[in-house]
Amino acid sequence: QVQLVESGGGLVQPGGSLRLSCAASRSTFVFGGVAWYRQAPGKQRELVASLTIFSVANYADSVKGRFTISRDNVKNVVYLQMNSLKPDDTAVYYCKARRPGDSYEYWGQGTQVTVSS
């Protein structure tokens, strides 16, 4: 079973930056549509950003202009660059992906992002 593994989370001060990465446990996994979600304590999981197989990106209004989703097809990694972080961005961030032409959704275990002074 393929697993997605997120990394790059941590503690950062308001206004700071982090870059999250999402890689598959098998190098043969091909990323189709991908997305980043987050879940803050006591809140529902919400979509942060998505990227289609054709590299069309969409963002939640709360992160537009601050976050960028991208993929490296050579390294087979998906990224979420987060700039100008705010305390409200504090959450566990999850990567979700599908293989091209496959409806099955793979999820990572999540990585904690804490924005605090």
Stockholm file with secondary structure:
# STOCKHOLM 1.0

chainA/1-117         QVQLVESGGGLVQPGGSLRLSCAASRSTFVFGGVAWYRQAPGKQRELVASLTIFSVANYADSVKGRFTISRDNVKNVVYLQMNSLKPDDTAVYYCKARRPGDSYEYWGQGTQVTVSS
#=GR chainA/1-117 SS CCCEEEECCEEECTTCCEEEEEEESSTTCCCCSEEEEEECTTSCCEEEEEECTTCCEEECTTTTTTEEEEEETTTTEEEEEECSCCGGGCEEEEEEECCTTCCCCEEBCCEEEEECC
#=GC SS_cons         CCCEEEECCEEECTTCCEEEEEEESSTTCCCCSEEEEEECTTSCCEEEEEECTTCCEEECTTTTTTEEEEEETTTTEEEEEECSCCGGGCEEEEEEECCTTCCCCEEBCCEEEEECC
//
